[in-house]
Amino acid sequence: MSERVFSVSDILIYLKKQFSNDYFLTNINVEGEIGNFTNHSSGHWYFTLKDNSSLINCCMFHMNNVRVGFLPKNGDKVILRANVSIYERSGQLQLVASTMKLSGEGDFYVQFEKMKKKLAPLGYFDESRKKKVPQYPETISIVTGANTAALQDIIITISKRWPAVKLRIHNAIVQGKEALDSIPKALKQADEDNSDVMILARGGGSVDDLWCFNDEGIANTIFNLKTPIVTGIGHEIDFTIADLVADKRCATPTAAAQAVTPDYYKVKEQVENFTSTIYNQITNMLQNYQQQYDYCMTSLSNYQNRISNLSLQIDNMNNAIASSLKQRITNASSQIQANSLRIMTAYKASLTNNGFVLETSAKNAQNALKALLLKKQSEFGQQLARLDGVSPLKTMQRGYSLVYSDGMLVKSIDDIKIDDKIVVQLLDGKAKAEVYEKEKD
Amino acid sequence: MEEMTFEKAMERLQQITDILSKNQCTLDEGIKLFEEALKLTEFCNTKLKACEERLNELSKKLEN
């Protein structure tokens, strides 16, 4: 019976399969130091991971290393999440990494992010609540480590830029656990100075050294300060929670000192500029007013001339009107006279005509009247003759008489009684009588 | 009256410059502003002189 012979590939494929099925060899965290790092043109990373006594080949494919966020270098201590595997072509054991983070810092980063997430909703980082840092402070409080290079840098920078400012220095422990009490205490003391601005500073250091500045207690203290605060912690790349809560973040202590002070020489220049600008402005203003005044005076003078001309024109017009009016009145007057004369003549003529008509009418009337008189006279004669015919006198001529009693004509025997005195009217006289007897027919 | 500070003086000088440059005042107001500006620049110059003296002191210290 012959023994089974395996190819190299068979063995390696088998081993690879075994590794991938082993729970303890997949998706595990491995810590070590990077060596022989190669960033291949394909985008994959090849390197070794070693500790004090051992070494293992590693690879990290492009699809995974794009998410790492930094480019590792030899000597970096990292933690890989990886699978243990076999590279068949060389038969070498290797770690195929899916994630990589710097050891130590990785945890710090997570904690930093956690703290950020916790404080952000409380408004700790809101720009709207940040206080304005004054441009020309008269007093500056400084919180930093005693006798540190950071403090020296700050003092020198401020002295050069804005030397008359008063500095109030508050020492604090700026590293380690003691810093967590010391920094808030110093910040509160500095806040009592009622300075125009304060600086919280610390020189560069490892992430571990600066970690205290990510503490919630310090963040709280900074948040509740009434004095504007500028931070200068570590270097350009260091960003702490204290920086985020502060009213202004600067990369270094020196930068913080620059941020809270103006440059003396520039300010001097600015003040000189103000003086000359304002002098020029007021001079311009005066010149403008002078020009306006001159213009007004010229306009007024022109206006006066115009008024004089107008006045002259008005006078001329008045004269013209007066003379024209006079002429018209004279014309009208002579016309009226002429008219009056004509009317008088016409009237006279009319009167003469009328007189003639009147005379004729009078003659006609006279003739008519005469005719009427003659007619009336003839009618009267006739009437008289008729009257004469029926006159009682005529009757009396024939022997009749009239009897009156008490002035009343007696027409009946009943009108008189015995002893009445009566008057008998005869044609040529009257007789008084007394009734002594009467007899009715 | 509020205490004058360098910060306020510089702010006011800027305001005065703006007002004058925009012709937003009468001649009388302009003259008053000019007077105020002179006082402010005098105040600023006094402060700056103090700065300069201190600067000189510090320079001497550094030289020694």
Interface residues (C-beta under 8 A of the other chain):
Chain A: P134 Q135 Y136 P137 E138 S159 K160 W162 P163 A164 D196 Y264 V267 K268 Q270 V271 F274 T275 T277 I278 Y279 Q281 I282 M285 L286 N288 Y289
Chain B: T5 F6 E7 M10 L13 Q14 I16 T17 L20 S21 N23 L27 G30 I31 L33 F34 A37 L38 L40 T41 C44 N45 K47 L48 A50 C51 E52 R54 L55 L58
